[in-house]
Amino acid sequence: MAAPKAGKWDDFCDCDGLIDMATAAKALTQITGGLGRTRFMELLRRDDIRLLQVQNPRLPYECHTKAGRAEVKFVPTPNGRWVEQTFLTPKGLDWVASKLGAGGLANRAA
């Protein structure tokens, strides 16, 4: 039986197949010019993208979770609290790359 074809974002995915914002920013370095996590998340709030909410800036709009572009999980913090964190799916990273003008064919970060 042949192994399934690897996706172009598989190297950036965690064990759940999701991509955290810092890793997504790194994956799109050649498109964005090397934004860090915070600036990348600011970019995702722009009017022409609107992936992350303005009123709750760490969470995606519901339409993106329903479309399979983003997922929200609770993750532990160093002080033992749990907080919501948004992750992109490979489909979501393709969507962001397309919105940024890469046609979904973003170059991998070296």
MMTF fields as JSON, N, C-alpha, C and O atoms, coordinates in Angstrom:
{
  "mmtfVersion": "1.0.0",
  "mmtfProducer": "UNKNOWN",
  "numBonds": 439,
  "numAtoms": 440,
  "numGroups": 110,
  "numChains": 1,
  "numModels": 1,
  "chainsPerModel": [1],
  "groupsPerChain": [110],
  "chainIdList": ["A"],
  "bondAtomList": [4, 2, 8, 6, 12, 10, 16, 14, 20, 18, 24, 22, 28, 26, 32, 30, 36, 34, 40, 38, 44, 42, 48, 46, 52, 50, 56, 54, 60, 58, 64, 62, 68, 66, 72, 70, 76, 74, 80, 78, 84, 82, 88, 86, 92, 90, 96, 94, 100, 98, 104, 102, 108, 106, 112, 110, 116, 114, 120, 118, 124, 122, 128, 126, 132, 130, 136, 134, 140, 138, 144, 142, 148, 146, 152, 150, 156, 154, 160, 158, 164, 162, 168, 166, 172, 170, 176, 174, 180, 178, 184, 182, 188, 186, 192, 190, 196, 194, 200, 198, 204, 202, 208, 206, 212, 210, 216, 214, 220, 218, 224, 222, 228, 226, 232, 230, 236, 234, 240, 238, 244, 242, 248, 246, 252, 250, 256, 254, 260, 258, 264, 262, 268, 266, 272, 270, 276, 274, 280, 278, 284, 282, 288, 286, 292, 290, 296, 294, 300, 298, 304, 302, 308, 306, 312, 310, 316, 314, 320, 318, 324, 322, 328, 326, 332, 330, 336, 334, 340, 338, 344, 342, 348, 346, 352, 350, 356, 354, 360, 358, 364, 362, 368, 366, 372, 370, 376, 374, 380, 378, 384, 382, 388, 386, 392, 390, 396, 394, 400, 398, 404, 402, 408, 406, 412, 410, 416, 414, 420, 418, 424, 422, 428, 426, 432, 430, 436, 434],
  "bondOrderList": [1, 1, 1, 1, 1, 1, 1, 1, 1, 1, 1, 1, 1, 1, 1, 1, 1, 1, 1, 1, 1, 1, 1, 1, 1, 1, 1, 1, 1, 1, 1, 1, 1, 1, 1, 1, 1, 1, 1, 1, 1, 1, 1, 1, 1, 1, 1, 1, 1, 1, 1, 1, 1, 1, 1, 1, 1, 1, 1, 1, 1, 1, 1, 1, 1, 1, 1, 1, 1, 1, 1, 1, 1, 1, 1, 1, 1, 1, 1, 1, 1, 1, 1, 1, 1, 1, 1, 1, 1, 1, 1, 1, 1, 1, 1, 1, 1, 1, 1, 1, 1, 1, 1, 1, 1, 1, 1, 1, 1],
  "groupList": [{"groupName": "MET", "atomNameList": ["N", "CA", "C", "O"], "elementList": ["N", "C", "C", "O"], "formalChargeList": [0, 0, 0, 0], "bondAtomList": [1, 0, 2, 1, 3, 2], "bondOrderList": [1, 1, 2], "singleLetterCode": "M", "chemCompType": "L-PEPTIDE LINKING"}, {"groupName": "ALA", "atomNameList": ["N", "CA", "C", "O"], "elementList": ["N", "C", "C", "O"], "formalChargeList": [0, 0, 0, 0], "bondAtomList": [1, 0, 2, 1, 3, 2], "bondOrderList": [1, 1, 2], "singleLetterCode": "A", "chemCompType": "L-PEPTIDE LINKING"}, {"groupName": "PRO", "atomNameList": ["N", "CA", "C", "O"], "elementList": ["N", "C", "C", "O"], "formalChargeList": [0, 0, 0, 0], "bondAtomList": [1, 0, 2, 1, 3, 2], "bondOrderList": [1, 1, 2], "singleLetterCode": "P", "chemCompType": "L-PEPTIDE LINKING"}, {"groupName": "LYS", "atomNameList": ["N", "CA", "C", "O"], "elementList": ["N", "C", "C", "O"], "formalChargeList": [0, 0, 0, 0], "bondAtomList": [1, 0, 2, 1, 3, 2], "bondOrderList": [1, 1, 2], "singleLetterCode": "K", "chemCompType": "L-PEPTIDE LINKING"}, {"groupName": "GLY", "atomNameList": ["N", "CA", "C", "O"], "elementList": ["N", "C", "C", "O"], "formalChargeList": [0, 0, 0, 0], "bondAtomList": [1, 0, 2, 1, 3, 2], "bondOrderList": [1, 1, 2], "singleLetterCode": "G", "chemCompType": "PEPTIDE LINKING"}, {"groupName": "TRP", "atomNameList": ["N", "CA", "C", "O"], "elementList": ["N", "C", "C", "O"], "formalChargeList": [0, 0, 0, 0], "bondAtomList": [1, 0, 2, 1, 3, 2], "bondOrderList": [1, 1, 2], "singleLetterCode": "W", "chemCompType": "L-PEPTIDE LINKING"}, {"groupName": "ASP", "atomNameList": ["N", "CA", "C", "O"], "elementList": ["N", "C", "C", "O"], "formalChargeList": [0, 0, 0, 0], "bondAtomList": [1, 0, 2, 1, 3, 2], "bondOrderList": [1, 1, 2], "singleLetterCode": "D", "chemCompType": "L-PEPTIDE LINKING"}, {"groupName": "PHE", "atomNameList": ["N", "CA", "C", "O"], "elementList": ["N", "C", "C", "O"], "formalChargeList": [0, 0, 0, 0], "bondAtomList": [1, 0, 2, 1, 3, 2], "bondOrderList": [1, 1, 2], "singleLetterCode": "F", "chemCompType": "L-PEPTIDE LINKING"}, {"groupName": "CYS", "atomNameList": ["N", "CA", "C", "O"], "elementList": ["N", "C", "C", "O"], "formalChargeList": [0, 0, 0, 0], "bondAtomList": [1, 0, 2, 1, 3, 2], "bondOrderList": [1, 1, 2], "singleLetterCode": "C", "chemCompType": "L-PEPTIDE LINKING"}, {"groupName": "LEU", "atomNameList": ["N", "CA", "C", "O"], "elementList": ["N", "C", "C", "O"], "formalChargeList": [0, 0, 0, 0], "bondAtomList": [1, 0, 2, 1, 3, 2], "bondOrderList": [1, 1, 2], "singleLetterCode": "L", "chemCompType": "L-PEPTIDE LINKING"}, {"groupName": "ILE", "atomNameList": ["N", "CA", "C", "O"], "elementList": ["N", "C", "C", "O"], "formalChargeList": [0, 0, 0, 0], "bondAtomList": [1, 0, 2, 1, 3, 2], "bondOrderList": [1, 1, 2], "singleLetterCode": "I", "chemCompType": "L-PEPTIDE LINKING"}, {"groupName": "THR", "atomNameList": ["N", "CA", "C", "O"], "elementList": ["N", "C", "C", "O"], "formalChargeList": [0, 0, 0, 0], "bondAtomList": [1, 0, 2, 1, 3, 2], "bondOrderList": [1, 1, 2], "singleLetterCode": "T", "chemCompType": "L-PEPTIDE LINKING"}, {"groupName": "GLN", "atomNameList": ["N", "CA", "C", "O"], "elementList": ["N", "C", "C", "O"], "formalChargeList": [0, 0, 0, 0], "bondAtomList": [1, 0, 2, 1, 3, 2], "bondOrderList": [1, 1, 2], "singleLetterCode": "Q", "chemCompType": "L-PEPTIDE LINKING"}, {"groupName": "ARG", "atomNameList": ["N", "CA", "C", "O"], "elementList": ["N", "C", "C", "O"], "formalChargeList": [0, 0, 0, 0], "bondAtomList": [1, 0, 2, 1, 3, 2], "bondOrderList": [1, 1, 2], "singleLetterCode": "R", "chemCompType": "L-PEPTIDE LINKING"}, {"groupName": "GLU", "atomNameList": ["N", "CA", "C", "O"], "elementList": ["N", "C", "C", "O"], "formalChargeList": [0, 0, 0, 0], "bondAtomList": [1, 0, 2, 1, 3, 2], "bondOrderList": [1, 1, 2], "singleLetterCode": "E", "chemCompType": "L-PEPTIDE LINKING"}, {"groupName": "VAL", "atomNameList": ["N", "CA", "C", "O"], "elementList": ["N", "C", "C", "O"], "formalChargeList": [0, 0, 0, 0], "bondAtomList": [1, 0, 2, 1, 3, 2], "bondOrderList": [1, 1, 2], "singleLetterCode": "V", "chemCompType": "L-PEPTIDE LINKING"}, {"groupName": "ASN", "atomNameList": ["N", "CA", "C", "O"], "elementList": ["N", "C", "C", "O"], "formalChargeList": [0, 0, 0, 0], "bondAtomList": [1, 0, 2, 1, 3, 2], "bondOrderList": [1, 1, 2], "singleLetterCode": "N", "chemCompType": "L-PEPTIDE LINKING"}, {"groupName": "TYR", "atomNameList": ["N", "CA", "C", "O"], "elementList": ["N", "C", "C", "O"], "formalChargeList": [0, 0, 0, 0], "bondAtomList": [1, 0, 2, 1, 3, 2], "bondOrderList": [1, 1, 2], "singleLetterCode": "Y", "chemCompType": "L-PEPTIDE LINKING"}, {"groupName": "HIS", "atomNameList": ["N", "CA", "C", "O"], "elementList": ["N", "C", "C", "O"], "formalChargeList": [0, 0, 0, 0], "bondAtomList": [1, 0, 2, 1, 3, 2], "bondOrderList": [1, 1, 2], "singleLetterCode": "H", "chemCompType": "L-PEPTIDE LINKING"}, {"groupName": "SER", "atomNameList": ["N", "CA", "C", "O"], "elementList": ["N", "C", "C", "O"], "formalChargeList": [0, 0, 0, 0], "bondAtomList": [1, 0, 2, 1, 3, 2], "bondOrderList": [1, 1, 2], "singleLetterCode": "S", "chemCompType": "L-PEPTIDE LINKING"}],
  "groupTypeList": [0, 1, 1, 2, 3, 1, 4, 3, 5, 6, 6, 7, 8, 6, 8, 6, 4, 9, 10, 6, 0, 1, 11, 1, 1, 3, 1, 9, 11, 12, 10, 11, 4, 4, 9, 4, 13, 11, 13, 7, 0, 14, 9, 9, 13, 13, 6, 6, 10, 13, 9, 9, 12, 15, 12, 16, 2, 13, 9, 2, 17, 14, 8, 18, 11, 3, 1, 4, 13, 1, 14, 15, 3, 7, 15, 2, 11, 2, 16, 4, 13, 5, 15, 14, 12, 11, 7, 9, 11, 2, 3, 4, 9, 6, 5, 15, 1, 19, 3, 9, 4, 1, 4, 4, 9, 1, 16, 13, 1, 1],
  "groupIdList": [1, 2, 3, 4, 5, 6, 7, 8, 9, 10, 11, 12, 13, 14, 15, 16, 17, 18, 19, 20, 21, 22, 23, 24, 25, 26, 27, 28, 29, 30, 31, 32, 33, 34, 35, 36, 37, 38, 39, 40, 41, 42, 43, 44, 45, 46, 47, 48, 49, 50, 51, 52, 53, 54, 55, 56, 57, 58, 59, 60, 61, 62, 63, 64, 65, 66, 67, 68, 69, 70, 71, 72, 73, 74, 75, 76, 77, 78, 79, 80, 81, 82, 83, 84, 85, 86, 87, 88, 89, 90, 91, 92, 93, 94, 95, 96, 97, 98, 99, 100, 101, 102, 103, 104, 105, 106, 107, 108, 109, 110],
  "secStructList": [7, 7, 7, 7, 7, 7, 7, 6, 6, 4, 4, 4, 7, 7, 6, 6, 1, 7, 3, 3, 2, 2, 2, 2, 2, 2, 2, 6, 2, 2, 2, 2, 6, 1, 7, 7, 2, 2, 2, 2, 2, 2, 2, 6, 6, 1, 6, 6, 6, 7, 7, 5, 7, 1, 1, 1, 6, 6, 1, 5, 7, 2, 2, 2, 2, 2, 6, 6, 1, 3, 3, 3, 3, 3, 3, 3, 7, 6, 6, 1, 7, 3, 3, 3, 3, 3, 3, 3, 7, 2, 2, 2, 2, 2, 2, 2, 2, 2, 2, 6, 6, 1, 6, 6, 7, 7, 7, 7, 7, 7],
  "xCoordList": [0.856, 0.0, 0.894, 1.832, 0.601, 1.402, 1.07, -0.078, 2.074, 1.866, 1.129, 1.31, 0.294, -0.396, 0.592, 1.657, 0.217, 1.066, 1.211, 0.227, 2.427, 2.674, 2.222, 2.418, 1.62, 1.206, 2.362, 3.34, 2.245, 3.349, 3.569, 4.643, 2.586, 2.733, 3.022, 3.151, 3.127, 3.307, 4.516, 4.466, 5.585, 6.775, 6.509, 7.267, 5.455, 5.15, 4.069, 3.814, 3.434, 2.313, 2.781, 3.84, 1.958, 2.212, 1.588, 1.124, 1.575, 1.067, -0.426, -0.92, -1.156, -2.578, -2.825, -3.974, -1.751, -1.895, -2.211, -2.717, -1.913, -2.208, -0.924, 0.149, -1.031, 0.132, -0.081, -1.047, 0.82, 0.669, 1.078, 1.71, 0.721, 0.918, 2.394, 2.741, 3.253, 4.686, 5.238, 6.034, 4.819, 5.274, 4.688, 5.37, 3.427, 2.798, 3.539, 3.782, 3.892, 4.646, 5.967, 6.373, 6.632, 7.91, 7.71, 8.52, 6.637, 6.364, 6.126, 6.403, 5.613, 5.293, 6.314, 6.018, 7.496, 8.545, 8.808, 8.939, 8.888, 9.22, 8.093, 8.321, 6.888, 5.747, 5.622, 5.353, 5.815, 5.567, 6.812, 6.706, 7.969, 9.2, 9.762, 10.653, 9.257, 9.818, 9.155, 9.843, 7.842, 7.133, 7.23, 7.232, 7.31, 7.229, 5.772, 4.872, 5.542, 4.209, 3.236, 2.14, 3.616, 2.713, 2.332, 1.153, 3.287, 2.995, 2.201, 1.336, 2.498, 1.747, 0.277, -0.619, 0.034, -1.345, -2.034, -3.23, -1.302, -1.867, -2.277, -3.325, -1.453, -1.752, -3.053, -3.833, -3.281, -4.484, -5.757, -6.855, -5.624, -6.784, -7.141, -8.17, -6.286, -6.546, -7.888, -8.373, -8.476, -9.795, -9.834, -10.865, -8.735, -8.756, -8.528, -8.664, -8.186, -7.991, -9.037, -9.773, -9.11, -10.107, -10.202, -11.301, -9.074, -9.102, -9.304, -10.133, -8.543, -8.652, -9.562, -9.589, -10.303, -11.243, -10.517, -9.416, -11.141, -10.613, -10.972, -10.143, -12.211, -12.674, -12.065, -11.953, -11.678, -11.007, -9.83, -9.928, -8.719, -7.662, -6.904, -6.081, -7.157, -6.472, -7.333, -6.87, -8.584, -9.506, -9.937, -10.048, -10.181, -10.643, -12.143, -12.872, -12.581, -14.013, -14.573, -13.893, -15.811, -16.44, -16.459, -16.342, -16.603, -16.655, -15.368, -15.403, -14.244, -12.978, -12.861, -12.271, -13.419, -13.413, -14.381, -14.088, -15.521, -16.494, -15.947, -16.265, -15.125, -14.541, -13.309, -12.736, -12.896, -11.745, -10.404, -9.391, -10.382, -9.124, -8.395, -7.174, -9.135, -8.533, -9.225, -10.388, -8.496, -9.038, -8.558, -7.479, -9.359, -9.002, -8.871, -9.75, -7.746, -7.503, -7.099, -6.578, -7.342, -6.831, -5.436, -5.215, -4.496, -3.108, -2.637, -3.084, -1.732, -1.246, -0.226, 0.534, -0.22, 0.782, 1.84, 1.616, 2.979, 4.024, 3.576, 4.124, 2.583, 2.123, 0.985, 0.372, 0.699, -0.295, -1.72, -2.615, -1.953, -3.285, -3.471, -2.501, -4.7, -5.026, -5.645, -6.517, -5.2, -5.721, -6.084, -5.552, -7.004, -7.373, -6.273, -5.728, -5.953, -4.955, -5.47, -6.008, -5.301, -5.723, -4.589, -3.436, -4.929, -4.008, -4.586, -5.804, -3.739, -4.179, -4.11, -3.264, -4.987, -4.893, -4.065, -3.863, -3.583, -2.907, -3.797, -3.314, -5.091, -6.041, -6.059, -6.123, -6.004, -5.998, -4.733, -4.777, -3.597, -2.34, -2.332, -1.821, -2.888, -3.056, -3.931, -3.627, -5.014, -5.941, -5.244, -5.384, -4.483, -3.751, -2.738, -2.632, -1.99, -0.997, -1.67, -1.133, -2.838, -3.586, -4.031, -3.931, -4.521, -4.945, -3.773, -3.957, -2.579, -1.398, -0.783, 0.261, -1.446, -1.011, -0.104, 0.525, -0.011, 0.877, 0.154, 0.768, -1.135, -1.878, -1.889, -2.093, -1.669, -1.659, -0.382, -0.282, 0.611, 1.862, 3.024, 4.064, 2.829, 3.852, 5.143, 5.121, 6.241, 7.557, 7.833, 7.48, 8.459, 8.824, 9.951, 10.838, 9.907, 11.023, 12.216, 12.065, 13.396, 14.598, 14.966, 15.952],
  "yCoordList": [-1.183, 0.0, 1.236, 1.336, 2.147, 3.362, 4.342, 4.435, 5.062, 6.09, 7.264, 7.545, 7.957, 9.109, 10.195, 10.347, 10.938, 12.027, 13.094, 13.504, 13.532, 14.573, 15.919, 16.227, 16.713, 18.062, 19.03, 18.75, 20.174, 21.128, 21.755, 22.302, 21.695, 22.29, 21.251, 21.619, 19.985, 18.932, 19.165, 18.831, 19.723, 19.98, 20.997, 21.063, 21.785, 22.832, 22.421, 23.146, 21.272, 20.838, 20.176, 19.551, 20.331, 19.618, 18.223, 17.826, 17.487, 16.117, 16.046, 14.987, 17.159, 17.205, 17.689, 17.819, 17.955, 18.452, 19.93, 20.418, 20.66, 22.09, 22.898, 22.363, 24.187, 25.068, 26.267, 27.011, 26.458, 27.615, 28.881, 28.815, 30.01, 31.289, 31.621, 32.172, 31.3, 31.576, 30.74, 31.227, 29.495, 28.615, 29.047, 28.997, 29.472, 29.969, 31.201, 31.335, 32.094, 33.289, 32.894, 33.476, 31.911, 31.44, 30.782, 30.969, 30.017, 29.333, 30.315, 30.005, 31.499, 32.489, 33.621, 34.696, 33.387, 34.412, 35.049, 36.27, 34.257, 34.814, 35.664, 36.465, 35.496, 36.298, 37.564, 38.642, 37.435, 38.545, 39.364, 40.44, 38.885, 39.595, 39.267, 39.963, 38.216, 37.771, 38.354, 38.706, 38.461, 38.948, 37.933, 36.726, 38.412, 37.543, 37.226, 37.682, 36.448, 35.996, 37.165, 37.155, 38.159, 39.263, 40.068, 40.357, 40.427, 41.201, 40.368, 40.892, 39.072, 38.182, 38.149, 38.209, 38.055, 38.042, 39.379, 39.407, 40.477, 41.781, 41.791, 42.33, 41.2, 41.094, 40.322, 40.66, 39.294, 38.47, 39.171, 38.651, 40.333, 41.12, 42.218, 42.879, 42.409, 43.468, 43.253, 42.126, 44.342, 44.275, 43.372, 42.758, 43.277, 42.456, 40.968, 40.138, 40.627, 39.22, 38.792, 37.833, 39.494, 39.256, 37.808, 37.265, 37.183, 35.829, 35.9, 35.178, 36.773, 36.913, 38.081, 39.103, 37.903, 38.918, 40.163, 40.08, 41.296, 42.544, 42.643, 43.038, 42.282, 42.4, 41.345, 41.593, 40.203, 39.164, 38.697, 37.67, 39.435, 39.307, 37.984, 37.791, 37.091, 35.795, 34.71, 33.585, 35.035, 34.02, 34.318, 35.48, 33.263, 33.462, 33.749, 33.437, 34.338, 34.465, 33.065, 32.197, 32.864, 31.549, 30.987, 29.776, 31.849, 31.365, 30.613, 29.698, 30.992, 30.324, 28.959, 28.036, 28.826, 27.503, 26.58, 25.401, 27.11, 26.292, 25.864, 24.777, 26.716, 26.402, 25.501, 25.104, 25.177, 24.299, 24.992, 24.332, 26.316, 27.064, 27.249, 27.407, 27.233, 27.486, 26.633, 26.258, 26.336, 25.626, 26.328, 26.92, 26.256, 26.826, 25.682, 24.828, 25.688, 24.675, 25.384, 26.498, 24.733, 25.228, 24.663, 23.462, 25.54, 25.135, 25.65, 26.703, 24.905, 25.348, 26.472, 26.534, 27.35, 28.413, 27.991, 27.059, 28.666, 28.318, 28.439, 27.767, 29.295, 29.449, 28.504, 28.654, 27.527, 26.507, 26.826, 26.01, 27.981, 28.323, 27.731, 27.344, 27.663, 27.221, 28.395, 29.081, 28.625, 29.726, 29.207, 28.202, 29.924, 29.58, 30.033, 31.128, 29.19, 29.541, 29.114, 28.017, 29.99, 29.697, 29.038, 29.463, 28.004, 27.301, 27.323, 27.27, 27.4, 27.276, 25.821, 25.067, 25.435, 24.135, 24.33, 25.469, 23.258, 23.432, 24.166, 24.994, 23.858, 24.56, 26.055, 26.894, 26.384, 27.771, 28.504, 29.669, 27.803, 28.429, 28.666, 29.687, 27.744, 27.964, 29.194, 30.016, 29.311, 30.429, 31.752, 32.713, 31.803, 33.024, 33.365, 34.52, 32.359, 32.591, 33.147, 34.039, 32.623, 33.103, 34.556, 35.37, 34.879, 36.235, 37.219, 38.396, 36.725, 37.574, 37.638, 38.258, 36.99, 37.094, 36.008, 36.148, 34.907, 33.819, 32.721, 31.726, 32.885, 31.883, 30.515, 29.499, 30.483, 29.206, 28.432, 27.292, 29.021, 28.296, 28.96, 29.251, 29.192, 29.867, 29.055, 27.825, 29.753, 29.096, 28.733, 29.477, 27.6, 27.192, 28.052, 28.466, 28.315, 29.027, 28.091, 26.899, 28.632, 27.791, 27.382, 26.672],
  "zCoordList": [0.0, 0.0, 0.0, 0.791, -0.871, -1.002, 0.119, 0.554, 0.576, 1.587, 0.952, -0.233, 1.744, 1.172, 0.766, 1.364, -0.253, -0.741, 0.34, 0.956, 0.561, 1.551, 1.013, -0.162, 1.875, 1.496, 1.636, 2.329, 0.975, 0.988, 2.357, 2.607, 3.251, 4.58, 5.66, 6.827, 5.32, 6.329, 7.233, 8.416, 6.708, 7.528, 8.631, 9.599, 8.504, 9.469, 10.468, 11.43, 10.253, 11.088, 12.381, 12.435, 13.424, 14.668, 14.568, 13.499, 15.668, 15.638, 15.319, 14.931, 15.476, 15.139, 13.716, 13.293, 12.975, 11.614, 11.553, 10.542, 12.642, 12.719, 12.745, 13.026, 12.45, 12.331, 13.253, 13.089, 14.227, 15.113, 14.369, 13.315, 14.917, 14.223, 13.992, 12.947, 14.937, 14.751, 13.602, 12.799, 13.528, 12.457, 11.12, 10.097, 11.122, 9.891, 9.378, 8.179, 10.292, 9.892, 9.251, 8.245, 9.829, 9.282, 7.916, 7.008, 7.776, 6.513, 5.368, 4.209, 5.699, 4.678, 4.615, 4.093, 5.138, 5.188, 3.833, 3.745, 2.787, 1.475, 0.899, -0.007, 1.413, 0.962, 1.806, 1.276, 3.111, 4.032, 4.345, 4.933, 3.969, 4.281, 5.644, 6.13, 6.272, 7.543, 8.778, 9.737, 8.774, 9.951, 11.079, 10.836, 12.292, 13.455, 13.761, 13.056, 14.806, 15.169, 15.376, 14.815, 16.164, 16.496, 15.263, 15.061, 14.451, 13.229, 12.227, 11.525, 12.163, 11.28, 11.711, 10.869, 13.015, 13.503, 13.233, 12.946, 13.32, 12.958, 11.489, 11.135, 10.645, 9.216, 8.99, 8.1, 9.792, 9.641, 10.114, 9.919, 10.726, 11.145, 10.146, 10.285, 9.138, 8.154, 7.466, 7.361, 7.001, 6.359, 5.135, 4.862, 4.39, 3.183, 3.473, 2.574, 4.71, 5.072, 6.104, 5.873, 7.238, 8.285, 8.739, 8.849, 9.001, 9.558, 11.066, 11.62, 11.731, 13.184, 13.537, 12.851, 14.619, 15.073, 15.572, 16.115, 15.383, 15.916, 17.402, 18.222, 17.739, 19.111, 20.039, 21.239, 19.534, 20.307, 19.455, 18.783, 19.472, 18.472, 18.413, 17.517, 19.327, 19.271, 18.638, 18.448, 18.309, 17.798, 16.366, 15.974, 15.584, 14.206, 14.168, 15.11, 13.082, 12.86, 12.614, 12.068, 13.023, 12.939, 11.511, 11.322, 10.521, 9.138, 8.767, 7.945, 9.364, 9.052, 9.734, 9.173, 10.939, 11.571, 10.836, 10.636, 10.438, 9.697, 8.333, 7.851, 7.711, 6.398, 6.52, 5.505, 7.746, 7.936, 7.773, 7.539, 7.894, 7.751, 9.069, 9.089, 10.173, 11.485, 12.536, 12.386, 13.599, 14.751, 16.006, 16.031, 17.029, 18.321, 19.314, 19.428, 20.033, 21.065, 22.348, 22.315, 23.474, 24.744, 24.924, 24.77, 25.251, 25.456, 26.816, 27.272, 27.465, 28.779, 28.653, 27.686, 29.632, 29.707, 30.729, 31.501, 30.739, 31.713, 33.18, 34.054, 33.443, 34.83, 35.203, 36.26, 34.334, 34.65, 34.237, 34.456, 33.649, 33.151, 31.759, 31.108, 31.314, 29.959, 29.216, 29.748, 27.994, 27.18, 25.792, 25.322, 25.153, 23.782, 22.836, 22.981, 21.874, 20.865, 19.504, 19.347, 18.518, 17.157, 16.391, 16.472, 15.652, 14.77, 13.366, 13.193, 12.381, 10.994, 10.576, 11.058, 9.692, 9.043, 7.773, 7.353, 7.155, 5.856, 4.844, 4.072, 4.855, 3.978, 4.317, 3.418, 5.601, 6.029, 5.612, 5.219, 5.703, 5.293, 3.786, 3.326, 3.017, 1.57, 1.32, 0.456, 2.081, 1.922, 2.217, 1.461, 3.328, 3.682, 2.596, 2.183, 2.13, 1.075, -0.173, -0.828, -0.497, -1.656, -1.454, -2.372, -0.252, 0.056, -0.019, -0.329, 0.265, 0.23, -1.169, -1.373, -2.125, -3.511, -3.988, -5.037, -3.24, -3.641, -4.392, -4.778, -4.603, -5.339, -4.667, -5.332, -3.349, -2.627, -2.82, -2.367, -3.489, -3.754, -3.028, -3.62, -1.74, -0.942, -0.919, -0.897, -0.924, -0.825, 0.621, 1.536, 0.823, 2.162, 2.692, 1.946, 3.984, 4.613, 4.683, 4.95, 4.445, 4.455, 5.854, 6.05]
}
